[in-house]
C-alpha cells in the first residue's frame, strides 16, 4: 500500500544548508524541521532529497514533513491500522514525481490539481520543485456555490456544473463568475507567497483534477483572470502512458 496525504496537513519546501556530509545533513534537516514545525509536542515525520544547488557554497534539499499524529489519524480513518505501507507521500510530491518522470525535458512548470475538496499547486524551476501549497477551494466549492445561486440541492448543482457552461453564453449563471474569480485570486495569492517574489513563470499552467472538467472554466480563467491552463500532456499511444 501507498498512502497519499492531503497537502494541507504537510509542508514541502526547499531548505538550503552549508556543504556537509550526508549524516550531518540529516541532523541539520531534523533540527530545521523542528524549527519550521513550530512549538509542538507531536513527533515530526520528515523526508528529504538532495536537489541541485541554488547558491554557491550551499546545498539544497526538498524537505517534506508532517506531524506523526496526522498520519496515524489518516491511517485510522481508512481502517488500515494493521497494514504496512510501502510509501507515504503527499499530493504535491506525487504530482512533482509524476511530472518529472513523464516530462524530464521540461524544466519549468506550475502544476495545479483541483480535486473535490482542495486545490494543490507545485512550482517547478529548472527541473526542481521549489514551492508547494494548497487551499480548501475546488470542485465541491464551486458546486456548493451553484446550489446556493440556483436555490437547489448539491446533486442538482453538480449535474449543472458537469454539463453546462455557467460562465458564458445564454446559460451563464449570475453570480458564479465572481465565485470563480475568488478561486483565481486565491491561486494568485498562493503563487505570490513563493519566497515573497512576484510570479513570473512563463508559459501555461498545467491543470489536473476533476474541477477542470467543468465546461467553460479554463476558457473563462484565460480570458478574465489571465490564467492560461493546459491539460496534463499525454501521449496519443496508451501503451506509452506512465502510471
Protein Blocks (a to p, Z undefined) as FASTA:
>chain_A
ZZdddfklpccdddddddddfklmmmmmmmmmmmmnopafbdcdddddddddfbehiacd
ddddddfklmmmmmmmnopmmpccfbdcdfklmmmmmmmmmmmmlmbdcdddddfkbccd
dddeehiafbdcdddddfklmmmmmmmmnopafklmmmmmmmpcfkgcjklcehjlmmmm
mmmmmmmmmmmmngoiacfbecjdddedjklmpghklmmmmmmnopacddddddfblklp
cZZ
